[in-house]
Amino acid sequence: MKKLTWVIWGCGASCLSLPVLALTSSIGSDGIDALMLHQPPYNLSGKKIAIGQVEIGRPGQFGVDKSVSKNRTVPLAGVFQGNQPALSNKGVDPHAYNVAGVMVSNDKGFRGVAPGARLYSSAVGSIKGMGQPEECLSTQHIALQNGNDVRAINFSFGEPLSRDPRPEPVLDGKALLTLCIDWSSRVHNVVYAIAGNQGKGGIPIPTDNFNGINVAFSSRREDIFRKLDVSNLVAINESMTARLSGKELNLGPRRTISIVAPGNNIRLLNPDGTVKKVTGTSFATPHVTGTIALLQEFGDTTLKKSQKSSAQQKPNWSIDSRRHEVMKAVLLNSAEKIKDDGDGLKLGMTRTLIDKQNQDWLTSDAYKDTAIPLHTQMGTGHLNAFRAYQQFSAGQWSPDRAVPAIGWDYRAIFAGTSADYALAKPLQKGSFVSITLAWDRLVELDDDNKNGKYDKGENFRDRGLNNLDLHLIRADGTSDNRSSCASVSRVDSVEHIFCPVPENGNYKISVKFKNSINEPTQPYALTWWTASK
């Protein structure tokens, strides 16, 4: 019964064990292109970066569990049962082991995305006596590992609405576990990578979060991961939207999916060393978590160099590179939508991602409607780790001076004001721009005992989402009357622009804090990628 529960609640399905090709197909150039970052001159493996995993079960740890007594290919920094140390041979689950392998496997044929990262894993436990409070405790415990320095946490499981204790629950962002995720994102500065719902649904909590990254999964077309897999649970017409909204999809117009990663027929090692093909959002999500570890290793190395450099040689870098909002904006903005024709006008993208109806991003309402920042099935596109590195490594730039064609920033803005980033070089007509703005919903803990931690029986308070807008405007214009491209959602914590430049000329990016719902000051992360002349 316990094993059956893990299968049902884990966001993926495993196939028969077969002698098949290695994991490298999903992390190579046909997948997320992370292998490039493993090699010189980058040499990134996620070394010294802590990431986390929370599931119903946990992977086996060498020296603790018999199931991996002869297998050291998935090294773990720590394993737990809830918020306590794990007991030997208790709570071990092959599904969790497979998910961990995508992130940190060091097997030569099945190398993970970030084989040098430090992975901490907690098993919530079986269905009996377990619920969202216990899941929140497990999550918090992982977030506090490594000296309170865990950069990303992987969720390859979900909680069914049928077990939510609220009367007539819907996906409105107010389930305890969802509130916990959004609170922890801000308080612990952690990126939460959440497996999107799939199949007939049933495990949608916490996909209604605001501050994390929800992941859908792709399958191969012409040997490249570029097709949204049919198993992803998304509405493909108005009648489906009406039927699924609030139960399996977010209530109202807010979109569920942030990004897409490989998840169909992924080849992984079992604890006993046999090879398995697996499918599901469970196995797409750790591609995102592992990519964050690679980027954070680069960020920490650059930060150390910056601190040792003279004033004249300092790179445009700061500790803001560790912010979860920055990581979210970097991954979403660098995602691939439309294959470049070789002239760089589509920002060098290597694939065209298509949805269930074989339509691309340019046919979507997200492309045509400024009030809709995310594609309902694709989010902002397909994960590409190397492009994310390019976006991130371009450095941090402030609105105080002209900014380069690619870059990012993190700062705070006051209600009723704008921050304008003037692009140093003019843009070419017909070239595309990609711009992403990310900020947090404000969730606070009702901390009854004032210990600064969530305790069972405590609750969270949703203080809402401030309303920020994003515009690309002519350098001599304003966002009110001369906006060339815009993203002006009233319900999302992300704004995203992907549009062609209407005319040759000089442009600026404008971030506008339109409405204050909670605090008058709002931190945000901004990323941009343009094809300058």
C-alpha positions in Angstrom: 0.0 0.0 0.0 2.8 2.4 0.9 4.6 1.7 -2.5 1.3 2.3 -4.3 0.8 5.6 -2.6 4.3 6.7 -3.7 3.5 5.8 -7.3 0.2 7.7 -7.3 1.5 10.8 -5.6 4.8 11.0 -7.4 4.4 13.1 -10.5 5.7 10.5 -12.9 5.3 6.9 -14.2 8.1 4.4 -14.6 8.4 1.9 -17.5 10.1 -1.5 -17.7 13.8 -1.8 -17.0 15.6 -2.0 -20.4 19.1 -1.7 -21.6 18.9 1.8 -23.1 20.9 4.9 -23.7 22.2 7.1 -20.9 20.7 10.2 -19.3 23.1 12.4 -21.4 20.4 12.7 -24.1 18.2 14.9 -21.8 21.1 16.9 -20.4 23.0 17.2 -23.7 22.4 19.5 -26.7 19.2 17.6 -27.6 17.8 18.4 -24.1 18.8 21.2 -21.8 22.5 21.5 -23.0 24.0 21.2 -19.5 26.8 19.0 -20.6 28.4 22.0 -22.3 28.7 23.6 -18.8 30.4 20.5 -17.4 33.3 20.9 -19.9 36.1 23.4 -20.2 36.3 26.3 -20.0 33.2 26.3 -17.8 33.9 23.3 -15.6 30.6 23.6 -13.7 29.3 20.7 -11.7 27.3 22.4 -8.9 30.3 21.9 -6.5 29.6 23.1 -3.0 26.1 24.2 -3.9 23.4 22.8 -1.6 20.0 21.7 -3.2 17.1 19.9 -1.6 14.5 17.2 -2.4 11.2 16.7 -0.6 9.0 13.7 -1.6 6.9 10.9 -0.1 9.9 8.7 0.1 13.7 9.3 -0.1 16.6 8.0 -2.1 18.8 5.5 -0.4 22.1 6.7 1.0 25.3 4.7 0.8 26.4 3.6 4.3 22.8 4.0 5.6 20.6 1.8 3.4 21.1 -1.8 2.2 19.4 -1.0 -1.2 22.4 1.0 -2.2 25.1 -0.8 -0.3 27.1 -1.4 -3.5 26.1 1.8 -5.3 27.7 5.2 -4.8 26.5 6.8 -8.0 23.9 9.1 -6.3 25.8 10.7 -3.4 23.7 12.5 -0.8 24.7 15.1 1.8 21.9 14.2 4.1 18.7 12.1 4.4 15.8 12.7 6.7 12.4 11.4 7.7 10.3 14.5 8.0 12.4 16.9 10.1 14.3 14.1 11.8 17.3 12.0 10.8 16.4 9.1 8.6 16.3 5.6 10.0 18.3 3.0 8.2 16.3 1.3 5.4 13.1 3.2 6.3 11.3 5.4 3.7 13.6 4.4 0.9 11.9 4.8 -2.5 13.1 4.0 -6.0 11.1 7.0 -7.4 13.0 9.4 -5.2 16.3 7.7 -6.1 15.5 8.2 -9.8 14.7 11.9 -9.2 17.9 12.4 -7.2 19.8 10.7 -10.0 18.7 13.4 -12.5 20.3 16.0 -10.2 23.5 14.5 -8.8 24.3 11.1 -10.3 28.1 10.8 -10.9 27.9 7.6 -13.0 29.9 8.2 -16.2 27.0 6.9 -18.4 24.2 8.5 -16.4 25.7 11.8 -15.2 23.3 14.1 -13.5 22.8 17.8 -14.3 24.9 18.9 -11.3 26.9 15.9 -10.1 29.0 18.0 -7.7 26.0 19.5 -5.8 25.2 18.7 -2.2 21.7 17.1 -2.1 19.7 16.9 1.1 16.5 14.8 0.9 13.6 14.3 3.2 10.8 11.7 3.0 7.5 13.0 4.2 6.2 9.5 4.8 3.2 7.4 3.9 -0.4 8.7 3.7 -1.3 7.6 7.2 -0.9 10.4 9.7 0.7 12.7 7.0 -0.6 15.9 5.5 0.3 19.4 4.5 1.6 20.4 8.0 4.1 17.5 8.0 5.0 18.4 4.4 5.7 22.0 5.4 7.9 20.9 8.3 9.9 18.6 6.0 10.3 21.4 3.5 11.4 23.9 6.1 13.9 21.4 7.5 15.5 21.0 4.1 15.6 24.7 3.6 17.6 25.1 6.8 20.3 22.6 5.9 23.9 23.5 4.9 24.0 26.4 7.4 20.7 27.8 6.1 22.1 28.0 2.6 20.1 25.8 0.3 19.6 27.4 -3.1 16.8 25.3 -4.6 14.4 22.5 -3.5 12.9 20.0 -5.8 9.2 18.9 -5.4 8.4 15.8 -7.5 5.2 15.1 -5.7 2.0 16.8 -4.9 -1.0 16.8 -2.5 -4.5 16.0 -3.8 -7.3 18.5 -3.2 -9.4 15.7 -1.8 -7.1 15.7 1.3 -7.1 19.5 1.7 -9.0 20.2 5.0 -10.5 23.5 3.7 -14.3 23.4 2.8 -14.7 23.1 -1.0 -11.0 23.7 -1.7 -9.8 25.1 -5.0 -6.4 26.1 -6.4 -6.4 29.7 -5.2 -3.0 29.7 -3.6 -4.3 29.4 -0.1 -3.6 25.8 0.7 -1.3 25.5 3.7 1.5 23.8 1.7 1.2 26.4 -1.1 1.5 29.2 1.4 4.4 27.5 3.0 6.2 27.3 -0.3 5.7 31.0 -1.0 6.7 31.9 2.6 9.8 29.8 2.5 10.9 31.1 -0.9 11.1 34.6 0.5 12.3 33.9 4.1 14.9 31.2 3.2 15.7 32.6 -0.2 15.1 29.3 -2.0 14.0 28.5 -5.5 11.2 25.9 -5.4 11.0 23.8 -8.6 7.5 22.2 -8.6 6.4 19.3 -10.7 3.4 20.3 -12.8 0.2 18.3 -12.6 -0.3 15.6 -15.3 -2.6 12.8 -16.5 -6.0 13.2 -14.9 -4.6 15.4 -12.2 -5.2 14.6 -8.6 -2.0 16.1 -7.1 -2.2 19.8 -7.9 -1.1 21.3 -4.6 1.3 23.2 -4.5 1.2 24.0 -8.3 -0.9 27.1 -7.3 2.2 28.8 -5.8 3.3 32.2 -6.9 7.0 32.3 -6.0 8.3 29.0 -7.3 8.8 27.6 -10.8 6.2 25.1 -12.1 7.6 22.6 -14.6 5.8 20.8 -17.5 7.6 18.1 -19.5 8.7 17.6 -23.1 9.1 14.6 -25.4 11.3 14.1 -28.4 10.5 15.1 -32.0 13.3 14.5 -34.5 15.4 13.3 -31.6 15.1 16.7 -29.9 13.1 17.5 -26.8 10.8 20.1 -28.3 7.2 18.8 -28.0 5.0 19.3 -25.0 4.1 15.8 -23.8 0.5 14.7 -24.1 0.4 13.7 -20.5 0.8 17.2 -19.2 -2.5 18.4 -17.6 -3.5 21.6 -19.4 -6.6 23.1 -20.8 -6.6 23.1 -24.6 -10.0 24.8 -25.1 -12.5 27.0 -23.3 -14.7 24.1 -22.1 -11.7 22.3 -20.6 -10.6 25.6 -18.9 -14.1 25.9 -17.3 -14.1 22.3 -16.2 -10.6 22.2 -14.8 -10.2 25.8 -13.3 -10.0 25.8 -9.6 -9.7 22.0 -9.3 -6.8 21.0 -11.4 -5.7 24.4 -12.8 -5.3 27.7 -11.0 -8.5 29.6 -10.2 -9.1 32.5 -12.6 -6.8 33.7 -15.4 -3.4 33.1 -13.6 -1.4 30.5 -15.5 0.1 27.4 -13.9 3.2 26.4 -15.9 6.4 28.4 -15.8 8.8 26.4 -18.0 9.2 23.1 -19.8 12.0 20.5 -19.4 12.7 16.9 -20.7 10.5 14.3 -19.1 9.6 11.6 -21.6 11.5 8.3 -21.7 14.4 9.5 -19.6 17.0 6.8 -19.0 18.1 6.5 -15.3 19.8 4.0 -13.0 17.8 2.1 -10.4 19.4 1.6 -6.9 20.4 -2.0 -8.0 22.2 -0.7 -11.0 19.7 -1.7 -13.6 18.5 0.8 -16.2 15.0 2.2 -16.3 13.1 4.5 -18.7 10.9 6.9 -16.8 8.3 9.5 -17.9 6.6 12.4 -16.0 7.0 15.9 -14.6 8.8 14.2 -11.7 11.8 13.8 -13.9 11.5 17.2 -15.8 11.6 19.2 -12.5 15.1 18.0 -11.3 16.6 19.2 -14.6 15.6 22.7 -13.4 16.8 22.2 -9.9 20.2 20.9 -11.1 20.6 23.8 -13.6 20.2 26.2 -10.7 23.1 24.5 -8.9 25.3 25.0 -11.9 24.4 28.6 -12.2 24.9 29.2 -8.5 28.4 27.6 -8.6 29.3 30.1 -11.3 27.7 32.9 -9.4 29.6 32.2 -6.2 32.9 31.9 -8.1 32.3 35.2 -9.8 31.3 36.8 -6.5 34.7 35.7 -4.9 36.6 37.1 -7.9 34.6 40.4 -7.6 35.5 40.7 -3.9 39.2 40.2 -4.7 39.3 42.5 -7.7 40.4 46.2 -7.7 37.7 48.9 -8.2 38.7 49.2 -11.9 38.5 45.4 -12.6 35.4 44.5 -10.6 32.8 42.6 -12.7 29.1 43.7 -12.6 28.3 41.3 -9.9 27.0 41.2 -6.3 25.5 38.9 -3.7 22.1 39.6 -5.4 23.1 36.7 -7.8 22.0 34.4 -5.0 18.4 35.7 -5.0 15.7 33.3 -5.9 13.9 35.9 -7.9 17.0 36.4 -10.0 17.3 32.6 -10.7 13.6 32.4 -11.6 13.9 35.4 -14.0 17.1 34.0 -15.6 15.7 30.6 -16.3 12.4 31.9 -17.7 13.9 34.6 -19.8 16.5 32.3 -21.4 14.0 29.6 -22.2 13.6 28.6 -25.9 10.5 29.3 -28.0 11.3 29.7 -31.7 14.4 28.4 -33.5 16.7 31.2 -34.8 17.2 31.4 -38.5 21.0 31.9 -38.1 20.9 35.7 -38.1 20.5 36.1 -34.3 17.3 38.0 -34.6 15.5 35.3 -32.6 18.2 35.5 -30.0 20.1 32.3 -31.1 17.4 29.9 -29.9 18.1 26.3 -31.0 14.6 24.8 -31.2 11.0 25.6 -31.8 8.8 24.3 -28.9 5.3 23.1 -29.9 2.3 22.5 -27.7 -0.2 19.6 -27.7 -1.9 21.0 -30.8 1.5 21.4 -32.6 1.3 25.1 -32.3 4.2 27.3 -31.4 4.5 30.3 -29.0 3.8 32.8 -31.7 0.2 31.5 -32.2 -0.6 31.8 -28.5 -2.6 34.3 -26.5 0.5 35.0 -24.4 2.1 36.3 -27.5 -0.9 38.4 -28.6 -2.3 39.6 -25.3 -0.3 42.0 -23.1 -2.3 40.9 -20.0 -1.2 37.2 -20.4 2.6 36.7 -19.7 2.8 32.9 -19.8 1.7 30.3 -22.4 -0.9 28.1 -20.8 1.1 24.9 -21.7 4.7 26.1 -22.1 5.1 29.0 -19.7 8.0 30.9 -21.3 9.4 28.0 -23.2 11.9 25.1 -22.9 14.7 25.1 -20.4 18.3 25.5 -21.8 21.0 25.5 -19.2 23.7 26.9 -21.4 21.4 29.8 -22.5 20.6 30.4 -18.8 24.4 30.6 -18.2 24.7 33.1 -21.0 21.9 35.2 -19.5 23.3 35.0 -16.0 26.9 35.6 -16.8 26.1 38.8 -18.6 26.1 40.4 -15.2 24.1 42.8 -13.1 23.3 46.2 -14.4 21.5 49.1 -12.7 19.2 51.7 -14.3 21.7 54.4 -13.3 23.5 54.0 -16.7 23.0 52.5 -20.1 22.8 48.7 -20.0 24.2 46.1 -22.5 22.1 43.9 -24.8 21.9 41.1 -22.2 21.8 41.4 -18.5 19.9 41.2 -15.2 19.2 43.3 -12.1 17.8 43.0 -8.6 16.6 45.9 -6.6 13.5 47.4 -5.0 11.0 49.9 -6.4 8.6 52.3 -4.6 4.9 52.3 -5.3 3.9 54.8 -8.0 7.4 55.0 -9.5 9.2 53.5 -12.5 12.7 52.2 -13.1 14.0 52.7 -16.6 16.9 50.7 -18.2 18.2 52.4 -21.3 19.7 50.0 -23.8 23.2 51.2 -24.8 22.9 50.2 -28.4 19.9 50.6 -30.8 17.7 47.7 -31.7 17.0 46.4 -35.2 13.5 46.3 -36.6 12.2 42.7 -36.6 14.7 41.5 -34.0 13.1 39.9 -31.0 13.5 41.0 -27.4 13.0 38.7 -24.3 12.4 40.4 -21.0 11.2 38.9 -17.7 10.2 40.5 -14.4 9.7 38.4 -11.3 8.7 39.3 -7.7 7.1 37.6 -4.7 3.6 37.3 -3.3 4.0 38.3 0.3 3.1 35.5 2.7 3.9 35.8 6.4 3.9 33.3 9.2 1.6 33.6 12.1 4.4 32.7 14.5 2.5 32.0 17.7 5.6 31.0 19.7 7.9 33.7 18.1 10.6 31.2 17.2 10.9 32.3 13.6 10.0 28.8 12.3 6.8 27.1 11.2 5.4 24.8 13.9 2.6 22.3 13.5 -0.7 24.1 14.3 0.5 27.5 13.0 -0.8 29.2 9.9 0.2 31.6 7.2 -1.2 34.9 6.2 -1.5 35.8 2.5 -0.9 39.6 2.2 -1.4 39.5 -1.6 0.6 40.4 -4.6 1.7 43.9 -5.6 1.1 44.8 -9.2 4.1 45.5 -11.3 4.1 46.1 -15.1 6.8 45.8 -17.8 7.2 47.8 -21.0 9.7 48.2 -23.8 9.4 51.8 -25.0 11.3 54.1 -27.3 14.0 55.9 -25.5 12.2 59.2 -25.8 8.8 57.8 -24.8 6.8 56.8 -21.7 5.1 53.6 -20.9 1.8 55.4 -20.8 1.6 56.4 -24.5 4.5 55.0 -26.5 4.9 51.4 -25.4 6.2 49.1 -28.2 5.7 45.9 -26.2 4.2 45.3 -22.8 3.3 42.8 -20.2 0.6 44.0 -17.8 -1.0 41.1 -16.0 -2.9 41.9 -12.9 -2.8 38.4 -11.4 0.7 36.9 -12.0 4.0 37.3 -10.1 5.8 37.3 -13.5 5.7 39.7 -16.4 7.2 38.4 -19.7 7.8 40.1 -23.0 8.7 38.3 -26.2 8.1 40.5 -29.2 9.7 41.8 -32.4 11.1 45.4 -32.4 8.7 47.6 -34.4 11.2 50.1 -35.7 15.0 50.7 -35.7 16.0 52.9 -32.9 17.0 53.3 -29.3 14.9 51.7 -26.6 14.5 51.3 -22.8 13.0 48.8 -20.5 10.6 50.2 -18.0 9.5 48.5 -14.7 6.5 50.2 -13.2 5.1 49.6 -9.7 1.5 50.3 -10.5 -0.5 49.2 -7.4 0.6 48.5 -3.9 -1.5 45.7 -2.3 0.7 45.1 0.7 4.0 47.0 1.2 4.9 50.3 -0.5 8.4 48.9 -1.5 8.7 45.8 -3.8 11.9 43.9 -4.5 12.1 42.5 -8.1 14.4 40.7 -10.5 14.7 41.8 -14.1 16.3 40.0 -17.0 16.6 41.0 -20.6 18.0 39.6 -23.9 18.1 41.6 -27.0 19.8 41.5 -30.4 21.5 44.9 -30.7 22.6 46.3 -34.0 
